[in-house]
Amino acid sequence: MRPLLIIACGALAREIGWVIDAGGLEGIDLTCLPAELHNRPDRIPDEMRRKIDANQDKYERIVALYADCGTGGLLDELLAEKGVERIGGAHCYAFYAGDDVFEKMHEDEIGSFYLTDYLVRFFDRLIIKGLGIDRHPELKDMYFGNYKRLVYLAQTEDTELQQKAEQAADALGLDYHYHFTGYGGLGDFIAEQAKKGSADGAGDHRILA
């Protein structure tokens, strides 16, 4: 039996892999739900249940690297039922920026649309095409008419991604704001979970389908 499985949003896979490698953390496996569920939060609890059920007999512990992500508490109900701990926060934006900083940004402008490195990288696929704006441009105002600004919460200092984020703001007709977060609470949570893990099976980590 392996020590620890992290079930995460696919939008976090790259960053989680970096944290594990940079920290030399061992005995951790990673599997992800599709990042496209960002647009269908109602499906997250059922998809999470399937992942847990498929792996619970293979691991000493399973943790969820998922915020509530718009499930209205249904994800937490499932995780409590299954005895699976998750990282705190209503959104990944909060555990990247920190709860206090994110709350302050939200209070400063409630009409803020947030992007992370992943969402900037795949903005066209997830937002423009994923929401059907490419086929029906009138949907842009329906989805984003109440937003005032786009806030890029950057995990890395990448000028190319910064340019793409500015272009995304222009495409949506929003003001552009940049805030560097690094990996925030993501790294702390993974390191904490690794310390709790058993030494049995340690020595490597794997990314699963």
HELIX and SHEET records of a PDB file:
HELIX    1   1 GLY A   10  LEU A   12  5                                   3    
HELIX    2   2 ALA A   13  ALA A   22  1                                  10    
HELIX    3   3 ALA A   35  ASN A   39  5                                   5    
HELIX    4   4 PRO A   41  ARG A   43  5                                   3    
HELIX    5   5 ILE A   44  ASN A   55  1                                  12    
HELIX    6   6 LEU A   74  LYS A   82  1                                   9    
HELIX    7   7 CYS A   92  ALA A   97  1                                   6    
HELIX    8   8 ASP A   99  ASP A  108  1                                  10    
HELIX    9   9 ASP A  117  ARG A  121  1                                   5    
HELIX   10  10 PHE A  123  PHE A  123  1                                   1    
HELIX   11  11 ASP A  124  LYS A  129  3                                   6    
HELIX   12  12 LEU A  139  PHE A  144  1                                   6    
HELIX   13  13 THR A  159  LEU A  172  1                                  14    
HELIX   14  14 GLY A  184  LYS A  196  1                                  13    
SHEET    1   A 5 GLU A  85  ARG A  86  0                                        
SHEET    2   A 5 TYR A  59  LEU A  65  1                                        
SHEET    3   A 5 ARG A   2  CYS A   9  1                                        
SHEET    4   A 5 ILE A  28  LEU A  33  1                                        
SHEET    5   A 5 HIS A 205  ILE A 207  1                                        
SHEET    1   B 3 SER A 112  LEU A 115  0                                        
SHEET    2   B 3 ARG A 149  ALA A 154  1                                        
SHEET    3   B 3 ASP A 175  PHE A 180  1                                        
END                                                                             
